[in-house]
């Protein structure tokens, strides 16, 4: 949770949090997602058990965020 907090603190324009884990059915991961939701209630949280499945969306999202942060058209 510390790393997520640091990154969002450094880049407030971030609206999305992507959490990826090899074993998404793990109760520890479910509890972690709940804690992230409590800490960041206004952010969109994406959860994946395989980051490759959402990679195209993350790449597009990173381009959109970079454009917004740096004022690119």
Backbone bond lengths (Angstrom), bond angles and torsions (degrees), N, CA, C in turn:
res aa  C-N    CA-C-N  psi(-1)  N-CA   C-N-CA  omega(-1)  CA-C   N-CA-C  phi
1 X - - - 1.442 - - 1.524 110.83 -
2 X 1.314 116.93 -29.35 1.459 120.83 -179.53 1.521 111.32 -61.50
3 X 1.317 117.49 -44.90 1.472 120.84 -179.11 1.529 111.30 -63.73
4 X 1.331 116.93 -43.34 1.464 119.93 179.19 1.529 109.85 -60.60
5 X 1.314 116.22 -45.60 1.462 121.22 179.78 1.524 111.11 -61.20
6 X 1.330 117.42 -42.20 1.465 121.33 179.27 1.525 111.54 -64.06
7 X 1.320 117.26 -44.88 1.461 121.25 -178.21 1.525 110.54 -65.12
8 X 1.313 117.26 -47.02 1.464 120.03 -179.58 1.524 110.82 -67.47
9 X 1.315 117.04 -32.90 1.459 120.15 175.05 1.522 112.27 -65.94
10 X 1.327 116.27 -35.71 1.464 120.97 -179.58 1.523 112.37 -78.25
11 X 1.330 116.81 -29.56 1.473 121.36 -178.34 1.528 107.78 -130.48
12 X 1.329 117.88 81.77 1.461 121.27 -175.91 1.532 114.38 -61.92
13 X 1.319 118.01 -17.99 1.473 120.78 -179.46 1.526 112.46 -71.91
14 X 1.320 117.07 -11.56 1.469 119.79 179.04 1.522 109.24 -63.95
15 X 1.329 115.60 127.85 1.463 121.54 179.23 1.523 112.28 -113.56
16 X 1.327 116.33 -13.01 1.460 121.06 -173.29 1.523 110.82 -122.15
17 X 1.300 116.21 141.66 1.459 122.37 175.33 1.529 106.80 -123.53
18 X 1.306 117.25 124.62 1.459 121.70 178.71 1.524 108.71 -108.26
19 X 1.309 115.86 122.41 1.459 122.03 178.27 1.522 108.01 -113.36
20 X 1.311 116.29 125.44 1.456 121.30 -178.04 1.524 109.09 -126.31
21 X 1.306 115.68 140.39 1.459 120.50 180.00 1.529 108.58 -150.02
22 X 1.312 115.72 150.77 1.461 119.99 179.73 1.527 111.48 -71.52
23 X 1.323 116.95 -33.00 1.468 121.19 -177.51 1.521 109.59 -122.17
24 X 1.323 115.90 81.17 1.458 121.60 -175.92 1.509 114.48 -64.68
25 X 1.307 117.13 -17.72 1.459 120.50 179.47 1.527 111.93 -81.51
26 X 1.329 117.52 -5.62 1.458 121.74 -178.72 1.527 110.77 -62.74
27 X 1.310 116.52 132.12 1.460 121.50 179.25 1.535 110.86 -62.69
28 X 1.323 117.29 -31.81 1.468 120.71 177.48 1.523 110.64 -62.88
29 X 1.316 116.45 -40.86 1.460 120.21 179.53 1.526 110.66 -67.80
30 X 1.308 117.16 -41.23 1.465 120.92 177.94 1.523 110.00 -59.11
31 X 1.311 117.04 -43.72 1.469 120.94 179.05 1.533 110.99 -66.12
32 X 1.322 116.80 -37.62 1.462 120.19 178.22 1.524 110.58 -63.71
33 X 1.323 116.98 -42.84 1.467 120.97 178.10 1.529 109.92 -60.50
34 X 1.304 117.40 -40.65 1.467 121.15 177.55 1.520 111.37 -61.31
35 X 1.331 116.77 -41.63 1.477 120.35 179.37 1.526 111.09 -67.19
36 X 1.335 116.43 -39.15 1.471 120.13 177.67 1.527 109.14 -62.61
37 X 1.324 117.92 -43.39 1.464 121.74 178.84 1.522 110.98 -60.40
38 X 1.321 117.69 -42.29 1.461 121.33 178.79 1.524 111.09 -63.96
39 X 1.327 116.44 -40.28 1.467 120.93 -177.27 1.525 112.23 -75.49
40 X 1.343 117.27 -32.66 1.463 122.18 -176.49 1.532 109.92 -127.69
41 X 1.322 118.19 70.60 1.466 120.90 -174.05 1.524 114.92 -66.95
42 X 1.322 118.74 -22.69 1.466 120.12 -176.59 1.531 113.37 -98.32
43 X 1.311 117.78 -2.85 1.465 121.18 179.93 1.528 110.63 -88.76
44 X 1.327 115.28 149.86 1.453 120.82 172.50 1.522 107.75 -82.40
45 X 1.316 116.54 126.45 1.466 120.95 -179.80 1.519 108.41 -108.09
46 X 1.326 115.49 124.39 1.461 121.90 176.18 1.520 107.32 -107.73
47 X 1.309 117.22 131.30 1.454 121.82 -178.47 1.517 108.71 -120.72
48 X 1.323 115.39 135.13 1.460 119.93 -178.35 1.520 110.17 -141.24
49 X 1.312 114.88 148.64 1.462 120.68 171.95 1.524 109.84 -101.03
50 X 1.305 116.13 2.75 1.459 121.35 -180.00 1.516 107.83 -157.88
51 X 1.306 117.13 100.57 1.464 120.81 -174.25 1.524 112.60 -60.70
52 X 1.328 118.20 -24.23 1.457 119.74 -179.94 1.523 111.81 -64.90
53 X 1.317 117.02 -27.95 1.460 119.57 -178.63 1.515 112.52 -70.06
54 X 1.331 117.80 -26.18 1.463 120.06 -179.94 1.527 112.47 -110.31
55 X 1.323 116.40 6.27 1.463 120.18 -177.96 1.526 113.68 -54.61
56 X 1.330 120.08 -45.39 1.473 118.70 179.30 1.524 112.56 -59.23
57 X 1.324 117.58 -38.32 1.458 120.76 178.91 1.522 111.23 -67.47
58 X 1.325 116.22 -39.81 1.464 119.71 179.55 1.520 111.59 -67.28
59 X 1.319 116.53 -37.16 1.463 119.59 178.72 1.530 110.20 -64.68
60 X 1.324 116.78 -44.33 1.462 120.99 178.10 1.522 110.21 -63.51
61 X 1.309 116.44 -43.67 1.455 121.28 179.83 1.519 111.29 -61.07
62 X 1.331 117.29 -42.65 1.462 119.83 -179.75 1.523 110.70 -63.78
63 X 1.329 118.00 -35.56 1.467 121.15 177.14 1.520 110.86 -67.11
64 X 1.319 116.27 -42.12 1.467 120.28 179.13 1.523 110.40 -64.09
65 X 1.328 116.79 -44.49 1.467 120.09 179.39 1.521 111.80 -64.29
66 X 1.322 117.46 -42.30 1.464 120.59 178.62 1.533 110.42 -61.73
67 X 1.320 116.43 -41.01 1.468 120.13 179.16 1.510 110.39 -63.74
68 X 1.326 116.96 -40.58 1.455 120.53 -179.51 1.526 111.45 -69.06
69 X 1.309 116.07 -44.01 1.469 120.79 -178.02 1.530 110.80 -65.62
70 X 1.330 117.31 -43.07 1.466 120.84 -174.68 1.520 113.45 -97.27
71 X 1.329 117.49 0.79 1.462 120.83 176.95 1.513 113.94 71.81
72 X 1.328 117.16 29.14 1.456 120.20 178.51 1.517 109.63 -78.60
73 X 1.316 116.31 149.59 1.471 120.93 176.50 1.508 110.57 -99.34
